[in-house]
Amino acid sequence: MYTKLLMILSASGMALLGLGASFFPQEILGYCGLPNEAVAVLLVQGAGALNLGFAILNWMARTSPIGGIYGRPIGLGNFFHLAVMAVALVKAAIADQHAYLVLGAAAAYSVFAVWFGVVVFVAPKPGSAT
């Protein structure tokens, strides 16, 4: 299932999102046409912190078997985070909020959600690479 590649790619993507949201919340809000109010800035930075947390978790667990009993919580946490965000992004795209950018993000989140879902919910074949 190539879990090491999955963990490296997801850690890299989440780190980029997390750093961007942590250090450029006003710019993100401005791009979305939202006011730079203190609460909104704090929420964007909180989302950045969440992504940075998942990034470091995935980076540190990249050599561990994720589908096994000990790595299952890591896989489930990633799966639910990515799946819920994918649904929210698709819903936003339907509402025509920056549709092309949001659809691209929804596609990326969906790919990773499906990949984590396969790792967590599908039993690996005996002797398959992890």
C-alpha positions in Angstrom: 0.0 0.0 0.0 3.1 2.2 0.0 2.4 3.8 3.4 5.8 5.4 3.7 5.2 7.3 0.5 1.7 8.2 1.7 3.0 9.5 5.0 5.8 11.6 3.3 3.5 13.1 0.8 0.7 13.9 3.3 3.3 15.4 5.8 4.7 17.6 3.0 1.4 18.8 1.8 0.1 19.5 5.3 3.3 21.3 6.3 2.9 23.6 3.3 -0.7 24.3 4.2 0.1 24.7 7.8 3.0 27.1 7.3 1.0 29.2 4.9 -2.0 29.5 7.2 0.1 30.1 10.2 2.2 32.9 8.7 -0.1 34.5 6.1 -3.6 34.4 7.6 -4.4 38.0 6.6 -3.4 37.3 3.0 -5.5 34.2 2.9 -8.5 36.0 4.3 -8.0 38.9 1.8 -7.9 36.5 -1.1 -11.2 34.9 0.0 -12.7 38.4 0.3 -13.2 38.1 4.1 -12.4 40.8 6.6 -9.1 40.6 8.6 -10.8 40.6 11.9 -9.0 39.1 14.9 -11.2 36.1 15.3 -11.0 35.2 11.6 -7.2 35.5 11.7 -7.1 33.3 14.8 -9.2 30.6 13.2 -7.0 30.5 10.1 -3.9 30.3 12.3 -5.6 27.5 14.3 -6.2 25.6 11.1 -2.6 26.1 10.2 -1.6 24.7 13.6 -3.8 21.7 13.0 -2.2 21.0 9.7 1.3 21.5 11.2 0.4 19.0 13.9 -0.7 16.4 11.4 2.4 17.1 9.3 4.8 16.4 12.2 2.7 13.3 13.3 2.8 11.9 9.7 6.5 12.7 9.3 7.4 11.0 12.6 5.3 7.9 11.8 6.4 7.6 8.2 8.5 4.4 9.0 5.8 2.7 11.1 3.2 0.3 9.7 0.0 2.5 9.6 -2.5 -0.2 8.9 -1.5 -2.3 12.0 -3.0 -2.2 15.4 -0.6 0.5 16.7 -0.7 2.8 13.7 -4.4 2.5 13.2 -5.2 5.7 15.3 -2.8 7.7 13.1 -4.5 6.4 10.0 -8.0 7.0 11.3 -7.1 10.5 12.4 -5.7 11.4 9.0 -8.7 9.7 7.2 -11.3 11.6 9.1 -9.5 14.9 8.8 -9.0 14.6 5.1 -12.5 13.1 4.4 -14.3 15.8 6.3 -12.3 18.6 4.6 -12.9 17.0 1.2 -16.7 17.1 1.8 -16.5 20.7 3.0 -14.5 21.7 0.0 -16.8 20.0 -2.4 -19.7 21.8 -0.7 -17.9 25.1 -1.0 -17.2 24.5 -4.7 -20.9 23.8 -5.3 -21.7 27.2 -3.7 -19.2 28.7 -6.3 -16.7 30.0 -3.8 -13.4 30.2 -5.8 -14.6 27.1 -7.6 -11.4 26.1 -9.5 -9.1 26.5 -6.5 -11.5 24.8 -4.2 -12.1 22.0 -6.6 -8.4 21.4 -6.9 -8.0 21.3 -3.1 -11.1 19.0 -2.9 -9.5 16.6 -5.4 -6.2 16.5 -3.5 -8.0 16.0 -0.1 -10.2 13.3 -1.7 -7.2 11.4 -3.1 -5.5 11.4 0.3 -8.7 10.5 2.1 -9.3 7.5 -0.1 -5.6 6.4 0.2 -5.8 6.6 4.0 -9.2 4.8 3.9 -7.7 2.0 1.9 -4.7 1.7 4.3 -7.0 1.7 7.4 -10.0 -0.3 6.2 -8.7 -2.8 3.7 -6.6 -5.7 4.9 -3.3 -5.9 3.1 -2.4 -9.0 1.1 0.1 -11.3 2.7 3.6 -10.3 1.7 2.6 -7.0 0.2 4.9 -3.9 0.5 4.1 -1.3 3.1 
